[in-house]
């Protein structure tokens, strides 16, 4: 199970500092939020793209926005077709444009699903390389982990989805024991690292707990 630190903040200085502290990790998630999809607004793509180390890290952009098409076009225009990135669209967003959108060959098509949302059909989910299940209220770090996400993982696999599965939200040293044996590929971890005084050591401790 891969640990992916996630940065969710409206403070550009904090974003820059966290990105530097997390330069040692292989994968990093960048959370982009805008109202009215969620209640808060984070830094936006045009503020942070130049601060990201695409060469040495696998970057995932989690787009918690109503209309992600504009963000995808910005990414296309700013980083081009050849950059390898993961893009997490939300099932609850306006995705009508996808019927005509040509995904760059090196972009991973990923879908995030709010905790409270019902599942759609397997044909829809099979369009995506990875499904990320939210395990807290979307767009807010520090909220309580919802253990019933475990049942949602089972439900997704019973639908017949065989791509990568990840969960996002509320993962820390208190909840890691609940998820370490689950059949998932990746966890996106935000506030645990954002609150840490020693990010590298916190990463080591969590990795060690997963391996026990």
PAFILUM-535870 format. One line per 2 residues: number of its first residue (from 1); for each residue x, y, z of N, C-alpha, C, CB. Coordinates in steps of 0.02 Angstrom, whole numbers, plus 50000, padded with zeros to 5 digits. Atoms other than C-alpha are relative to their C-alpha. Glycine has a CB too. Layout:
PAFILUM-535870
NUM) X Y Z X Y Z X Y Z X Y Z  ... $
***
This chain:
PAFILUM-535870
1) 50043 49940 50000 50000 50000 50000 50045 50062 50000 49952 50000 50062  49958 49941 50008 50075 50165 49946 49972 50059 50040 50006 50019 49927 $
3) 50018 49939 49964 50072 50320 50056 50013 50059 49955 50038 50006 50068  49992 49938 50039 50042 50481 49960 49981 50060 50042 49958 49997 49935 $
5) 50017 49939 49965 50054 50642 50059 49960 50047 49955 50063 50036 50025  50042 49953 50038 49925 50772 50006 50006 50069 50032 49926 49977 49998 $
7) 49998 49931 49976 49936 50961 50019 49934 50034 49984 50060 50038 49969  50062 49962 50008 49774 51055 50048 50006 50063 50043 49937 49956 50021 $
9) 49993 49938 49963 49794 51237 50095 49984 50060 49954 50072 50007 50027  50011 49937 50037 49747 51414 50044 50060 50046 50006 49937 50035 50026 $
11) 49941 49960 49985 49916 51479 50102 50057 49979 49953 50022 49992 50074  49950 50017 50050 50042 51485 49960 50069 49988 50032 50005 50054 49948 $
13) 49936 50010 49966 50191 51501 50078 50001 49931 50034 50011 50056 50053  50004 50066 49969 50133 51348 50175 50005 49945 49948 49935 49993 50040 $
15) 49996 50050 50054 50109 51253 50012 50073 49991 49979 49958 50023 49939  49930 50004 50022 50287 51295 49958 50043 49966 50052 50027 50071 49986 $
17) 49960 50030 49947 50360 51246 50126 49987 49925 50005 49984 50033 50067  50017 50071 49997 50266 51080 50129 50029 49962 49940 49925 49991 50003 $
19) 49974 50032 50060 50316 51040 49951 50075 49987 50007 49987 50043 49937  49928 50010 49990 50499 51064 49998 50013 49945 50051 50033 50066 50022 $
21) 49991 50052 49949 50482 50957 50155 49985 49931 49974 49956 50015 50060  50022 50065 50027 50401 50819 50051 50037 49980 49937 49926 50002 49987 $
23) 49962 50015 50060 50532 50816 49914 50026 49928 49999 50058 50048 49993  49973 50068 49996 50589 50644 49976 49950 49946 49980 50024 49987 50071 $
25) 50049 50051 50016 50424 50555 49935 49995 49989 49925 49932 50019 50029  50006 50017 50071 50392 50467 49770 49936 50029 49970 50001 49925 49990 $
27) 50063 49976 50025 50211 50523 49754 49973 50056 50044 49949 49943 49995  50028 49944 49964 50123 50684 49803 49934 50020 49969 50050 50061 50000 $
29) 50065 49976 50024 49943 50741 49791 49993 50075 50014 49941 49961 50033  50014 49928 49993 49895 50923 49764 49924 50009 49996 50036 50042 49944 $
31) 50073 49993 49996 49717 50962 49819 49979 50070 49979 49975 49985 50072  50026 49936 50026 49626 51099 49723 49926 50003 50016 50013 50007 49923 $
33) 50070 49993 49979 49462 51158 49801 49973 50068 49980 49993 49990 50076  50036 49937 50013 49337 51290 49748 49927 49992 50020 50006 50021 49925 $
35) 50073 50000 49988 49163 51335 49807 49966 50011 49932 49979 50055 50052  50044 50029 49949 49024 51293 49781 50006 49925 50008 49930 50017 49983 $
37) 49994 50073 49994 49084 51113 49761 50015 49981 50072 50056 49973 49954  49986 50007 49929 49157 51125 49936 49996 50070 50032 50070 49967 50013 $
39) 50009 49936 49966 49148 51261 50068 50062 50044 50001 49979 49987 50070  49938 49961 49996 49329 51315 50058 50035 50006 49933 50047 49968 50051 $
41) 49961 49989 50061 49450 51378 49926 50074 49994 50017 49985 50071 49969  49929 50010 49989 49631 51321 49915 50040 50041 49949 50019 49925 49995 $
43) 49959 49974 50055 49778 51380 49812 49977 49967 49935 50077 49986 50013  50023 50025 50065 49742 51357 49627 50059 49980 49956 49958 50053 49965 $
45) 49948 50027 50042 49839 51275 49487 50049 50052 49976 49969 49965 49941  49955 49949 50027 49908 51436 49415 50048 50028 50052 49959 50057 49970 $
47) 49956 49977 49947 49986 51474 49584 50054 49949 50018 49960 50016 50061  49956 50051 49972 50071 51308 49616 50037 49957 49949 49960 49955 50043 $
49) 49968 50044 50049 50119 51222 49453 50075 50010 49997 49969 50012 49931  49928 49987 50004 50289 51307 49451 50038 49980 50063 50012 50073 49986 $
51) 49968 50020 49937 50322 51249 49630 50007 49925 50008 49961 50028 50059  50004 50073 49995 50301 51064 49592 50058 49967 49963 49933 49975 49971 $
53) 49944 50037 50029 50443 50942 49556 49973 49941 49959 50048 49975 50055  50027 50053 50043 50370 50844 49410 50053 49949 49981 49971 50031 49937 $
55) 49947 50044 50023 50539 50769 49367 50013 49942 50048 50064 50040 49990  49981 50050 49951 50564 50673 49529 49942 49970 50039 50049 50030 50048 $
57) 50059 50025 49963 50387 50642 49593 49942 49986 49953 49979 50051 50053  50063 50012 50034 50226 50567 49531 49947 50045 50033 49979 49924 50004 $
59) 50045 49950 49973 50102 50709 49552 49927 49983 49983 50018 50070 49974  50072 50009 50011 49914 50687 49574 49964 50065 50016 49973 49943 50043 $
61) 50040 49940 49990 49795 50833 49555 49928 49979 50016 50002 50047 49937  50067 50017 49978 49635 50808 49655 49957 50062 49992 50000 49974 50075 $
63) 50039 49942 50019 49509 50928 49578 49931 49998 50032 49993 50005 49923  50064 49996 49965 49369 50964 49702 49966 50064 49979 50010 49998 50078 $
65) 50030 49941 50031 49279 51086 49588 49939 49979 49960 50052 50037 49954  50060 50015 50038 49114 51098 49496 50015 49984 49927 49952 50058 50003 $
67) 49986 50006 50071 49187 51117 49322 50075 49990 49988 49974 50062 49962  49928 50012 50005 49357 51033 49307 50030 50008 49930 50014 49931 50023 $
69) 49974 49994 50069 49371 51057 49118 50051 50057 49995 49944 50011 49950  49954 49943 50004 49454 51227 49141 50067 49983 50032 49970 50062 50034 $
71) 49938 50020 49968 49582 51149 49258 50040 49952 49956 49986 49968 50068  49966 50045 50045 49622 51010 49136 50033 50037 49943 49952 49948 49973 $
73) 49971 49962 50055 49648 51135 48997 50059 50041 50023 49946 50046 49969  49943 49963 49973 49761 51238 49109 50061 49954 50005 49984 50031 50069 $
75) 49944 50047 49994 49866 51084 49146 50029 49983 49932 49976 49936 50035  49976 50015 50067 49876 51041 48962 50044 50057 49973 49941 49989 49952 $
77) 49964 49943 50026 49935 51216 48920 50063 50016 50038 49955 50060 49999  49943 49981 49959 50057 51231 49063 50053 49945 50006 49977 50019 50068 $
79) 49951 50053 49993 50139 51059 49077 50006 49956 49938 49984 49957 50060  49996 50037 50062 50101 50985 48906 49977 49928 50003 50069 50002 49976 $
81) 50025 50068 50006 50058 50811 48846 50049 49947 50026 49985 49986 49928  49950 50051 49986 50220 50725 48891 50013 49989 50075 50065 50019 49968 $
83) 49990 50007 49928 50216 50751 49079 49955 49945 50028 49987 50067 50036  50039 50054 49969 50159 50600 49180 49968 50025 50064 50044 49938 50013 $
85) 50036 49978 49940 50025 50651 49306 49938 49957 50010 49981 50075 49994  50064 50031 49984 49873 50579 49394 49949 50056 50011 50006 49954 50063 $
87) 50052 49949 49993 49713 50681 49380 49938 49968 50030 49983 50033 49932  50058 50027 49965 49571 50647 49503 49941 50048 49990 50015 49990 50076 $
89) 50062 49964 50008 49403 50710 49442 49950 49974 50051 49972 49993 49927  50051 50024 49953 49250 50699 49553 49938 49976 49964 49982 50055 50050 $
91) 50062 50027 50028 49101 50592 49511 49944 50052 50002 49978 49937 50037  50054 49951 49990 48991 50735 49574 50009 50064 49960 49995 50017 50073 $
93) 49987 49941 50041 49069 50866 49459 49965 49994 49932 50075 50010 49990  50026 50000 50068 49010 50914 49285 50052 49966 49955 49984 50072 49975 $
95) 49953 50039 50040 49095 50780 49179 49975 49989 49929 50013 49934 50033  50028 50009 50068 48994 50799 49019 50053 50009 49946 49943 50049 49989 $
97) 49949 49985 50050 49148 50864 48928 50044 49939 49984 50043 50057 50024  49955 50057 50009 49237 50696 48948 49987 49960 49936 49995 49954 50059 $
99) 50017 50038 50061 49146 50622 48799 50043 50023 49941 49925 50009 49983  49960 49973 50055 49252 50734 48687 50071 50017 50020 49966 50060 49971 $
101) 49933 49981 49976 49407 50760 48793 50050 49945 49983 49999 50013 50075  49947 50047 50018 49566 50676 48729 50053 50000 50055 50030 50017 49931 $
103) 49951 50004 49946 49670 50619 48876 50070 49990 49972 49982 49942 50047  49931 50013 50020 49858 50634 48852 50020 49930 50021 50048 50052 50031 $
105) 49983 50069 49989 49937 50463 48844 50034 49986 50066 50044 49977 49946  49963 50012 49938 50042 50486 49001 49962 50025 50061 50068 50035 49997 $
107) 50041 49979 49944 49901 50553 49110 49959 49940 50025 49954 50059 49981  50044 50052 49972 49816 50431 49228 49932 50030 50015 50032 49970 50065 $
109) 50069 49977 49990 49627 50451 49227 49973 49971 50065 49955 49980 49941  50022 50022 49934 49565 50442 49406 49935 50034 50020 50055 50014 50053 $
111) 50066 49974 49979 49397 50469 49489 49995 49997 50076 49942 49960 49967  50014 49998 49928 49358 50523 49667 49925 50000 50011 50033 50064 50033 $
113) 50071 50005 49984 49191 50486 49748 49988 50022 50072 49974 49927 49990  50016 49978 49933 49118 50579 49896 49973 49942 50042 49950 50058 49998 $
115) 50021 50053 49955 49082 50472 50048 49924 49989 49997 50021 50016 50070  50072 50005 49997 48896 50510 50041 49967 49982 49933 49971 50064 50025 $
117) 50027 50011 50066 48875 50476 49854 49986 49926 49987 50047 50027 49947  50015 50068 50021 48793 50321 49781 50046 49980 49942 49926 49994 49979 $
119) 49960 50024 50055 48892 50212 49662 49960 50002 49934 50024 49929 50014  50029 50004 50067 48860 50221 49475 50013 49929 49973 50029 50055 49952 $
121) 49992 50067 50029 48875 50075 49353 50073 49986 49984 49957 49993 49938  49931 50021 50011 49033 49977 49320 50027 50024 49934 50005 49925 50004 $
123) 49977 49976 50065 49040 50034 49139 50031 50070 50007 49942 50002 49949  49974 49933 49987 49067 50213 49201 50068 49995 50034 49951 50041 50042 $
125) 49938 50004 49961 49202 50163 49326 50057 49970 49960 49988 49960 50063  49947 50032 50039 49297 50058 49200 50034 50048 49951 49971 49942 49962 $
127) 49966 49949 50040 49340 50219 49108 50060 50030 50037 49951 50056 49982  49949 49969 49959 49460 50261 49250 50051 49950 50025 49968 50036 50059 $
129) 49945 50042 49978 49628 50191 49301 49999 49989 50075 50067 50030 49980  50001 50004 49927 49598 50223 49486 49936 50032 50026 50062 50035 50030 $
131) 50057 49971 49965 49449 50254 49599 50022 50017 50071 49938 49951 50002  49983 49977 49933 49478 50356 49756 49937 50014 50040 50045 50063 49997 $
133) 50058 49993 49957 49349 50339 49893 50015 50048 50056 49977 49931 50027  49990 49952 49946 49333 50486 50011 49977 49968 50066 49961 50066 49987 $
135) 50017 50028 49935 49334 50434 50194 49990 50054 50053 50055 49953 50022  50021 49944 49958 49295 50607 50266 49955 50044 49957 50061 50040 50028 $
137) 50036 49950 50039 49189 50755 50214 50048 50032 49951 49967 50053 50046  49955 49978 50053 49264 50810 50049 50020 50073 50008 49967 49990 49932 $
139) 49975 49932 50001 49374 50964 50048 50023 50027 50066 49949 50043 49973  49981 49975 49934 49411 50976 50234 50048 49951 50033 49937 50011 50044 $
141) 49953 50041 49964 49567 50909 50315 49984 50001 50075 50072 50023 49988  50009 50003 49928 49559 50852 50496 49934 49972 50023 50009 50067 50028 $
143) 50064 50030 49981 49382 50781 50492 50010 49927 50019 49949 50007 49943  49994 50068 49976 49349 50613 50572 49994 49949 49944 49946 49988 50052 $
145) 50001 50056 50047 49383 50454 50474 49934 49962 50008 50060 49954 50012  50064 50037 49999 49224 50360 50427 50014 49927 49985 49950 50030 49947 $
147) 49982 50070 50008 49254 50174 50456 49958 49963 49949 49994 49965 50066  50043 50036 50048 49108 50125 50344 50025 50006 49929 49929 50027 50004 $
149) 49969 50001 50066 49218 50168 50195 50025 49930 49983 50059 50052 49996  49978 50069 50011 49278 49989 50218 49946 49961 49962 50015 49965 50068 $
151) 50056 50032 50035 49106 49929 50163 49995 50025 49928 49934 50013 50036  50003 49971 50067 49115 50046 50013 50055 49969 49956 50008 50076 50003 $
153) 49947 50035 50039 49279 49966 49959 49975 49933 49976 50064 49992 50043  50028 50065 50018 49194 49797 49962 49947 50007 49946 49970 49966 50062 $
155) 50052 49989 50049 49047 49868 49865 50027 50015 49931 49956 50056 50022  49969 49983 50065 49159 49937 49729 50029 49938 49967 50054 50053 50010 $
157) 49972 50061 50029 49249 49773 49705 49945 49951 49979 50047 49966 50049  50056 50043 50019 49083 49679 49702 49967 50022 49935 49949 49998 50056 $
159) 50026 49975 50064 49028 49791 49559 50040 49972 49941 50002 50077 49998  49957 50027 50053 49173 49717 49462 50056 50047 49980 49959 49984 49941 $
161) 49945 49954 50016 49299 49858 49469 50066 49968 50020 49991 50069 50036  49937 50033 49988 49475 49789 49453 50060 50047 49990 50007 49941 49955 $
163) 49946 49953 50003 49576 49949 49434 50028 50015 50069 49978 50065 49966  49972 49982 49935 49674 50032 49573 49946 50033 50043 50060 50048 49992 $
165) 50046 49969 49952 49576 50083 49729 50041 50035 50053 49953 49946 50031  49967 49963 49948 49631 50217 49851 49948 50031 50046 50047 50055 49970 $
167) 50045 49963 49956 49556 50307 50000 50035 50064 50021 49980 49957 50062  49975 49933 49986 49575 50487 50053 49962 50031 50058 49996 50046 49938 $
169) 50030 49962 49946 49543 50571 50220 50001 49966 50068 49930 50015 49983  50004 50023 49932 49563 50551 50407 50049 49945 50018 49933 49976 50014 $
171) 49952 50055 49987 49713 50434 50397 50057 50027 50042 50026 49971 49933  49946 49981 49954 49833 50448 50543 50020 49937 50038 49977 50057 50049 $
173) 49976 50059 49964 49917 50335 50669 49946 49966 50042 50058 50019 50045  50056 50031 49964 49752 50305 50758 49955 49959 49954 49958 50054 50033 $
175) 50044 50035 50046 49660 50247 50602 50037 49952 49953 49963 50050 49958  49962 50042 50046 49801 50160 50509 49987 49926 50012 50074 50015 50006 $
177) 50012 50070 49984 49764 49997 50599 49935 49974 49968 49997 49990 50076  50064 50020 50030 49587 49997 50525 50007 49984 49926 49949 50055 50010 $
179) 49997 50004 50073 49648 50005 50346 50060 49962 49973 50000 50068 49972  49937 50026 50027 49820 49925 50335 49993 49933 49965 50050 49994 50056 $
181) 50009 50066 50033 49752 49755 50283 49946 50001 49946 49983 49948 50052  50053 49996 50051 49621 49819 50161 50029 49990 49930 49965 50068 50004 $
183) 49977 50011 50069 49632 49774 49975 50001 50065 49960 49957 49948 49966  49994 49936 50036 49681 49949 49920 50073 50012 49982 49972 50059 50043 $
185) 49933 49989 50026 49831 50014 49826 50035 50061 50029 49997 50007 49925  49970 49936 49983 49857 50188 49896 49958 50036 50052 50009 50044 49938 $
187) 50036 49956 49954 49812 50306 50038 50027 50071 49990 50008 49977 50074  49982 49929 50005 49810 50495 50019 49994 50031 50069 49955 50038 49948 $
189) 49996 49980 49930 49863 50573 50184 50018 50074 50005 50053 49958 50038  49990 49928 49998 49845 50758 50221 50021 50028 50067 49939 50033 49979 $
191) 49987 49963 49938 49831 50831 50396 50052 49967 50044 49936 50007 50038  49949 50035 49961 49941 50697 50475 50070 50028 49985 49999 49925 49985 $
193) 49936 49972 50018 50089 50767 50379 50001 50076 50009 50017 49983 49927  50002 49928 49995 50032 50947 50379 50011 50024 50072 49933 50027 49974 $
195) 49992 49982 49929 50031 50948 50570 50067 49976 50029 49943 49971 50040  49940 50031 49975 50195 50854 50586 50057 50050 50008 50022 49943 49955 $
197) 49940 49960 49990 50351 50936 50657 50060 49970 49962 50016 50005 50074  49946 50034 50037 50460 50808 50567 49966 49954 49949 50047 49959 50048 $
199) 50039 50036 50051 50377 50752 50405 50033 49935 49980 49991 50044 49938  49965 50061 50020 50510 50626 50357 49993 49945 50052 50074 50015 49988 $
201) 50007 50049 49947 50501 50540 50525 49928 49975 50004 50022 50029 50067  50071 50020 49999 50310 50540 50522 49985 49951 49943 49954 50061 49995 $
203) 50009 50045 50057 50316 50458 50351 50029 49931 50017 50034 50028 49936  49968 50063 49982 50436 50325 50416 49957 49960 50049 50070 50012 50030 $
205) 50041 50033 49949 50325 50287 50565 49937 49970 49969 49982 50049 50056  50060 50026 50031 50170 50268 50458 50016 49941 49954 49965 50055 49960 $
207) 49980 50055 50044 50260 50159 50331 50015 49938 50040 50061 50020 49959  49983 50056 49956 50325 50049 50471 49936 49967 50027 50045 50023 50058 $
209) 50064 50027 49974 50148 50030 50541 49964 49960 49946 49955 50057 50026  50032 50036 50055 50083 49976 50371 50032 49932 49988 50002 50041 49937 $
211) 49963 50061 50016 50216 49842 50357 49998 49949 50056 50072 50018 49984  50002 50046 49945 50186 49763 50527 49946 49946 49989 49986 50037 50066 $
***
